[in-house]
Amino acid sequence: MTGSPDENHWPDPDPDPNPDPALDPASPPVQRPGHITAAAVLLVVSAFISATIAVNDPELAQFVYLLLFITIGAALRLRKGGGPARVTATVTAALFLVYLLPHAMRGLSDPGGVYQPDYAVRAILAIAISATGVTLLHTPSGRAYFRTRRRGSETAARGRGSRVKGG
């Protein structure tokens, strides 16, 4: 035989097809599905459309602006794979729905009144965009993405010696 005595002639074992990024920092991170990013963008756009209606609604303007900022924060956390952010985004979308439904109903039933038909169109548009965003968050591949991100963080916590909540 020729070659170095330190040379290993055995083939390398196959790499793990599903490496855990928490245990192996050299492994590639879990790919975020594109529809998660799209859902985050849609939810923020819907919140901005709702804020354009709230400009002329002084009673609830502060509440809508607070929901807008919470939605932006949740959208940023969604892109990082935060499961609680998905719940927060869903709840804020439901609160926007509660805020927008009266505007849509009164705007269509009373043209020329306080709730103009353009409010109704914006409200219906915001509701449709928000519903699309929430639907994208809760698709099977979206649930799988958030589940793998949660498992990775639980495994990392166990590796550090921390106690995992609920585990």
C-alpha positions as CSV (number, residue, x, y, z in Angstrom):
1,M,0.0,0.0,0.0
2,T,1.1,3.5,-0.8
3,G,0.2,6.6,1.1
4,S,0.4,7.9,4.6
5,P,0.0,5.5,7.6
6,D,-2.4,8.1,9.1
7,E,-4.7,8.0,6.1
8,N,-8.1,6.6,6.6
9,H,-9.4,4.5,3.7
10,W,-12.9,4.0,5.0
11,P,-15.7,6.2,3.6
12,D,-17.1,8.9,5.8
13,P,-20.5,8.2,7.3
14,D,-23.5,9.9,5.7
15,P,-24.4,13.2,7.4
16,D,-27.5,13.5,9.4
17,P,-30.4,14.4,7.0
18,N,-32.1,16.5,9.7
19,P,-29.4,18.1,11.8
20,D,-30.5,20.0,14.9
21,P,-29.2,23.6,14.7
22,A,-29.3,24.0,18.5
23,L,-26.9,21.0,19.1
24,D,-24.7,21.6,16.0
25,P,-24.0,25.3,15.4
26,A,-22.3,24.4,12.1
27,S,-25.5,23.0,10.7
28,P,-27.6,25.3,8.4
29,P,-30.6,27.0,10.1
30,V,-34.1,25.9,9.3
31,Q,-35.4,27.6,6.1
32,R,-38.2,30.0,6.7
33,P,-41.1,29.3,4.2
34,G,-41.8,32.3,2.0
35,H,-45.4,32.4,3.0
36,I,-44.4,33.3,6.6
37,T,-42.7,36.4,5.4
38,A,-45.7,37.1,3.1
39,A,-48.1,36.7,6.1
40,A,-46.1,39.1,8.2
41,V,-46.1,41.7,5.4
42,L,-49.9,41.2,4.8
43,L,-50.7,41.7,8.5
44,V,-48.6,44.9,8.7
45,V,-50.3,46.3,5.5
46,S,-53.7,45.4,6.9
47,A,-52.8,47.2,10.2
48,F,-51.7,50.3,8.2
49,I,-55.0,50.4,6.3
50,S,-56.8,50.1,9.6
51,A,-54.8,53.1,10.9
52,T,-55.9,55.2,7.9
53,I,-59.5,54.7,9.1
54,A,-58.6,55.4,12.7
55,V,-57.2,58.8,11.8
56,N,-60.8,60.0,11.7
57,D,-62.1,58.0,14.6
58,P,-60.9,59.8,17.7
59,E,-62.5,57.4,20.2
60,L,-60.5,54.4,19.1
61,A,-57.5,55.9,17.4
62,Q,-55.1,55.2,20.3
63,F,-56.3,51.6,20.5
64,V,-55.8,51.1,16.8
65,Y,-52.3,52.6,16.9
66,L,-51.4,50.4,19.8
67,L,-52.5,47.4,17.8
68,L,-50.5,48.6,14.8
69,F,-47.3,48.7,16.9
70,I,-48.1,45.3,18.4
71,T,-48.6,43.9,14.9
72,I,-45.3,45.3,13.7
73,G,-43.5,43.7,16.6
74,A,-45.3,40.4,16.1
75,A,-44.4,40.5,12.4
76,L,-40.7,41.0,13.2
77,R,-40.8,38.1,15.7
78,L,-42.7,35.9,13.1
79,R,-39.8,36.1,10.7
80,K,-37.6,34.7,13.5
81,G,-39.9,31.8,14.1
82,G,-41.5,32.9,17.3
83,G,-44.5,30.7,18.1
84,P,-46.0,33.3,20.6
85,A,-45.7,35.9,17.9
86,R,-48.0,33.8,15.7
87,V,-50.6,33.8,18.5
88,T,-50.1,37.6,19.0
89,A,-50.5,38.2,15.3
90,T,-53.7,36.1,15.2
91,V,-55.2,37.9,18.2
92,T,-54.4,41.4,16.9
93,A,-55.9,40.4,13.5
94,A,-59.1,39.4,15.4
95,L,-59.1,42.7,17.3
96,F,-58.8,44.6,14.0
97,L,-61.7,42.5,12.7
98,V,-63.8,43.6,15.6
99,Y,-62.8,47.2,15.0
100,L,-63.3,47.1,11.2
101,L,-66.6,45.3,10.9
102,P,-68.8,48.2,12.0
103,H,-67.0,50.5,9.6
104,A,-67.7,48.1,6.7
105,M,-71.3,47.6,7.7
106,R,-72.2,51.2,8.3
107,G,-70.2,52.4,5.3
108,L,-72.2,50.3,2.9
109,S,-75.6,50.8,4.6
110,D,-75.3,54.6,5.0
111,P,-73.6,56.2,2.0
112,G,-72.9,59.9,2.5
113,G,-73.0,59.5,6.3
114,V,-70.2,59.6,8.9
115,Y,-69.0,56.2,7.7
116,Q,-68.3,57.0,4.1
117,P,-68.3,54.2,1.4
118,D,-64.6,54.6,1.1
119,Y,-64.2,53.6,4.7
120,A,-66.2,50.5,3.9
121,V,-64.0,49.6,1.0
122,R,-60.8,50.2,3.0
123,A,-62.3,48.1,5.9
124,I,-63.2,45.2,3.6
125,L,-59.8,45.4,2.0
126,A,-58.0,45.3,5.4
127,I,-60.2,42.4,6.5
128,A,-59.4,40.4,3.4
129,I,-55.7,41.1,3.6
130,S,-55.6,40.2,7.3
131,A,-57.6,37.0,6.8
132,T,-55.1,36.0,4.1
133,G,-52.2,36.7,6.4
134,V,-53.6,34.7,9.3
135,T,-54.5,31.8,6.9
136,L,-50.9,31.8,5.7
137,L,-49.6,31.6,9.3
138,H,-51.7,28.5,10.0
139,T,-51.0,26.4,6.9
140,P,-49.6,23.0,7.6
141,S,-46.1,24.0,6.4
142,G,-46.3,27.1,8.7
143,R,-47.3,25.0,11.7
144,A,-44.4,22.6,10.9
145,Y,-42.0,25.6,10.7
146,F,-43.0,27.0,14.1
147,R,-43.0,23.5,15.6
148,T,-39.4,22.9,14.5
149,R,-38.3,26.3,15.7
150,R,-39.9,25.5,19.1
151,R,-38.2,22.1,19.4
152,G,-34.9,23.7,18.5
153,S,-35.2,26.2,21.3
154,E,-36.3,23.6,23.8
155,T,-33.3,21.4,22.8
156,A,-31.0,24.3,23.2
157,A,-32.4,25.1,26.6
158,R,-31.9,21.5,27.7
159,G,-28.3,21.6,26.4
160,R,-27.6,24.7,28.5
161,G,-29.1,23.0,31.6
162,S,-32.1,25.2,31.7
163,R,-35.5,23.8,32.7
164,V,-37.9,23.9,29.8
165,K,-41.4,25.2,30.6
166,G,-43.9,22.3,30.2
167,G,-41.3,19.7,29.7
